[in-house]
Amino acid sequence: MKIVIGADHGGFELKEFLKNERQDIDWLDIGTFSEESCDYPLIADKLVDVINSGQADFGVLICGTGIGISIAANRHKGIRAAILYNKDVASLTREHNDANVAVFGARTQSKENVLAYLDVFLTTPFSNGERHCRRIAELG
């Protein structure tokens, strides 16, 4: 499984933690590569390009709260980015919404919880239920 990962300066440390803890994942790191201030919309745009080109199966985005970077990603067709804040949300966002980008707030969650939520996200399949497919199609 190939996963593209990106973060702004507020999420840099958590991004590096995830890559180190989950070395079994084939990570494609699109930055940022330091804690120097950068703009999260540009990171989200890079990640979207990778997902939409088929170069990765899923994406992970991280900023201070997860809010700004998820808004930036969700502007794009074909992207369903969801902020994960517990295991139920991590599971349901895959089962019901076929989310393809997991988003985390580095300043709002522990690293250990983020790791657990990511594991649930990556191991939960889309239900492929009729109502869920219909709703996803309505997103465009």
DRENTIKE-953837 format. One record per residue (C-alpha): y negated, x negated, z. Coordinates in steps of 0.1 Angstrom, whole numbers, m for minus. Each point is the difference from the previous one (the first is absolute). Layout:
<zalos>
<zalo <Y,X,Z>>
...
</zalos>
This chain:
<zalos>
<zalo <0,0,0>>
<zalo <m34,m14,m10>>
<zalo <m30,10,21>>
<zalo <m36,m8,m8>>
<zalo <m21,m6,31>>
<zalo <m37,m2,4>>
<zalo <m25,0,28>>
<zalo <m37,m6,6>>
<zalo <m12,m25,26>>
<zalo <7,25,29>>
<zalo <36,3,m11>>
<zalo <7,m36,m9>>
<zalo <18,m9,32>>
<zalo <22,31,m1>>
<zalo <8,m7,m37>>
<zalo <12,m35,9>>
<zalo <20,13,29>>
<zalo <19,25,m22>>
<zalo <8,m26,m26>>
<zalo <13,m23,27>>
<zalo <21,26,18>>
<zalo <15,16,m32>>
<zalo <10,m31,m20>>
<zalo <27,21,m15>>
<zalo <m26,18,m21>>
<zalo <m12,m14,m33>>
<zalo <m38,1,8>>
<zalo <m27,m2,m27>>
<zalo <m31,m10,20>>
<zalo <m32,10,m18>>
<zalo <m23,m12,29>>
<zalo <m22,m4,17>>
<zalo <11,m35,11>>
<zalo <m23,m5,30>>
<zalo <m21,18,26>>
<zalo <m32,m5,m20>>
<zalo <m17,33,m7>>
<zalo <10,18,m32>>
<zalo <m1,35,m15>>
<zalo <30,22,5>>
<zalo <m6,21,m32>>
<zalo <7,m31,m21>>
<zalo <32,m7,19>>
<zalo <12,36,m5>>
<zalo <m9,m2,m37>>
<zalo <22,m31,m4>>
<zalo <29,16,18>>
<zalo <m3,32,m21>>
<zalo <1,m21,m32>>
<zalo <33,m17,11>>
<zalo <16,33,10>>
<zalo <m10,19,m32>>
<zalo <12,m29,m22>>
<zalo <34,2,16>>
<zalo <m1,m35,15>>
<zalo <9,13,35>>
<zalo <20,29,15>>
<zalo <m24,7,28>>
<zalo <m33,m12,14>>
<zalo <m14,m8,35>>
<zalo <m37,1,7>>
<zalo <m17,m11,32>>
<zalo <m36,2,12>>
<zalo <m15,4,35>>
<zalo <7,37,3>>
<zalo <20,7,m32>>
<zalo <m25,27,m10>>
<zalo <m23,m18,m25>>
<zalo <28,m18,m18>>
<zalo <21,32,m3>>
<zalo <m30,19,m14>>
<zalo <m6,m28,m25>>
<zalo <37,1,m11>>
<zalo <3,38,m2>>
<zalo <m28,1,m26>>
<zalo <25,m11,m26>>
<zalo <25,21,m19>>
<zalo <36,m5,10>>
<zalo <m8,m14,34>>
<zalo <10,18,31>>
<zalo <m12,m22,29>>
<zalo <6,13,36>>
<zalo <m11,m14,33>>
<zalo <31,m4,21>>
<zalo <m5,5,38>>
<zalo <34,10,13>>
<zalo <36,1,m12>>
<zalo <m1,37,m9>>
<zalo <m30,m5,m23>>
<zalo <17,m30,m15>>
<zalo <31,21,m8>>
<zalo <m18,32,m12>>
<zalo <m24,m18,m22>>
<zalo <29,m13,m20>>
<zalo <22,31,2>>
<zalo <m27,26,m9>>
<zalo <m27,m20,m17>>
<zalo <19,m28,m17>>
<zalo <m27,m23,12>>
<zalo <0,m34,m17>>
<zalo <m25,m19,22>>
<zalo <3,m4,37>>
<zalo <m34,m5,17>>
<zalo <m7,m15,34>>
<zalo <m29,m5,23>>
<zalo <2,m35,15>>
<zalo <m25,8,28>>
<zalo <16,33,9>>
<zalo <37,m8,3>>
<zalo <23,m26,15>>
<zalo <18,m24,m24>>
<zalo <33,11,13>>
<zalo <m7,37,m7>>
<zalo <m12,m8,m35>>
<zalo <32,m19,m6>>
<zalo <21,30,12>>
<zalo <m20,25,m21>>
<zalo <4,m22,m31>>
<zalo <37,m2,5>>
<zalo <2,38,1>>
<zalo <m22,4,m30>>
<zalo <21,m25,m21>>
<zalo <33,16,9>>
<zalo <m9,37,m4>>
<zalo <7,15,m34>>
<zalo <m20,27,m17>>
<zalo <16,34,5>>
<zalo <m5,10,m36>>
<zalo <m5,35,12>>
<zalo <m14,25,m25>>
<zalo <m31,9,21>>
<zalo <m7,m37,6>>
<zalo <3,m9,m36>>
<zalo <m22,29,m10>>
<zalo <m27,m11,25>>
<zalo <1,m36,m11>>
<zalo <m4,11,m36>>
<zalo <m30,20,10>>
<zalo <m16,m32,12>>
<zalo <m2,m13,m36>>
</zalos>
